[in-house]
Amino acid sequence: MHFMTALKAAWQQRNSLLCVGLDPDPARFPAHLQGRPDAIFEFCKAIVDVTADAVCCFKPQIAHFAARRAEDQLEALIEHIHARHPGTPVVLDAKRGDIGSTAEQYAVESFERYKADAVTVNPYMGRDSVEPYLAYPDKGVILLCRTSNPGGSDLQFLDVGAPGGSLKLYEHVARLVAEEWNAGGNCGLVVGATFPAEIARVRALTGDMPLLVPGIGAQGGDVPATVAAGRTADGTGLMINSSRAILYAGAMSAESEGFAAAARQAALATRDAINACR
Ligand SMILES: O=c1ccn([C@@H]2O[C@H](COP(=O)(O)O)[C@@H](O)[C@H]2O)c(=O)[nH]1
């Protein structure tokens, strides 16, 4: 199924704009998983199984797996999501960016090895560095635009307008993607919840393009301001990500099942807080 079709269906059927981010940190795992060789898979699987009915997508962050030589557990996790929670899109957060011949390999990695439904890509190297991902017509390509971190302003806020005009780099990226790179209708943009005014600007420049919005929860982004700035006319258009605030909501609990129940409660509360503003 096309990523956009699956995402739209998930928005409607789950009545949720919440994306649960899967950023496993073994140091924060409950006691019964400590030291197990499959701990990353088991932790993430438990989170997925208790939150799937409350999300529009999942977003595994590849560095959290690769840093611990757990790529096999990432493969198994995505396979599990597809098998047990069909219709739940998986956005692989890889933020790749390289020349075309290397990008082709990254696209194979994302879509054929990991079988992700969408991948995050850095647009800094330009169109030919993104085309290998766009060549997969059913897959989503989500480009960094206005990232949630403070240092994002170092480049993304540079004025790239013509003399006398004013256009910031992130606005140029939004316009370029919406008007030129999205010919296949499979692009989205990353815009941080920590910058609601820029979410509104990106929404104005891109119509109904899906926006992946990290930055609520642990990074302190404002949920009502995010939803007001980014929702489309039908009250969708957003994948609002929260990772640590949900994954480790029960971090103090050493009980076997406590961490998953706490994560579910945090996910439901976040979904409901978002829905209250739609
Ligand atoms: O601009 C960006 C782009 C990506 N991220 C990623 O989202 C999650 C956020 O985690 P939290 O624990 O909810 O803060 C993480 O995987 C980042 O790599 C982002 O934060 N900002």
The ligand as a Gaussian input file, in Angstrom:
#p B3LYP/6-31G(d) Opt

LIG

0 1
 O       14.113000      17.867000      13.999000
 C       14.142000      16.740000      14.483000
 C       14.208000      15.599000      13.710000
 C       14.187000      14.371000      14.309000
 N       14.120000      14.241000      15.650000
 C       14.071000      12.878000      16.221000
 O       12.792000      12.719000      16.869000
 C       12.958000      12.016000      18.100000
 C       12.584000      12.920000      19.247000
 O       12.713000      12.242000      20.471000
 P       12.093000      12.813000      21.856000
 O       12.544000      11.836000      22.880000
 O       10.601000      12.853000      21.724000
 O       12.678000      14.160000      22.061000
 C       14.406000      11.551000      18.120000
 O       14.469000      10.264000      17.521000
 C       15.130000      12.553000      17.245000
 O       16.277000      11.986000      16.626000
 C       14.050000      15.374000      16.424000
 O       13.997000      15.313000      17.668000
 N       14.061000      16.595000      15.820000

